[in-house]
Amino acid sequence: MIVAFEGWNDAADAATSAVDYLTEHLHGREFAQIDPEEFYDFTATRPHVRSLGGLDRTIDWPRNTFSWATPQDAPGGIVLMRGVEPQLKWRSFCRQVLQVAAELNCSMVITLGSLLADVAHTRPTPVFGNAYLQSVINRFNLDQAHYEGPTGIVGVLHTECVSAQIESASLWAAVPAYVPSASSPKAALALVRRVTEVAELKLNSDGLDAAAAAYEQEITTLVSEDETTIDYVRHLEEQHDRNAGSIQSADDLVEEVERFLREQ
């Protein structure tokens, strides 16, 4: 099961864009939803009303959907979940997700996330992964999960996976902190490549490749209009090149983000 949520875990829409791409290109078919009534404060996550033409109108509620795909190199099938981080009853919410995983005999739950960090848009998007079980860490070359601090629905879902004895891994892409409001197909592409590697899938990413190149060019044009930002990006590029693009762990990246925020 591959999962992504809108909200706190989804900087620049990278995680949900990655799952959307996987669902579309693996020909996923929706088969279930979680009823939002118990899990959302609708004054915080407001439903949208829209016209269907004439006097007909409908309300779109927060959607947490499950889709099923059967690519040739994964004959057992893959479940793709695309959701919205809820405000209420996180443990109950996660148990519903894992009930689907258990009933469909999912061997593993992989969550996708993205966060803002001190990285340059002109360099490859860093992706790091972590897990709780040593067997998963060794198999996929991940870090041991030992982050302490505020967490999102992804962190709670992984804790519930441990309780339910379901293997899980978390993959995160780093998005440039100086363009937080721009959707990043480049980060989505990096997540797609990493998750297909972990799940041993073959997938054509030409569509995302083109979008990522256009994104990089667009951000470069915007950055070129401000000397301070140009200097900042140049500093990040030098830092990346000096460190050979390596980010040692999730904790290292979180520390970079916290330092950046303090300096701002």
Buried (B, 14 or more C-beta within 10 A) or exposed (E): BBBBBBBBBBBBBBBBBBBBBBBEBBEBEEEBEBEBEEBBEEEEBEEEEEEEEEEEEEEEBBEBBBBBBEBEEBEEEBBBBBBBBBBEEBEEBBBBBBEBBEEBEBEBBBBBBBBBBBBBBBBEBBBBBBBBBEEBBEBBEBBBBEBEEEBBBBBBBBBBBBEBEBBBBBBBBBBBBBBEEBBBBBBBBBBBBBBBEBBEBEBEBEEBEEBBEEBBEEBEEBBEEEEEBEEBBEEBBEBBEEEEBEBEBBBEBBEBBEEBEEEE
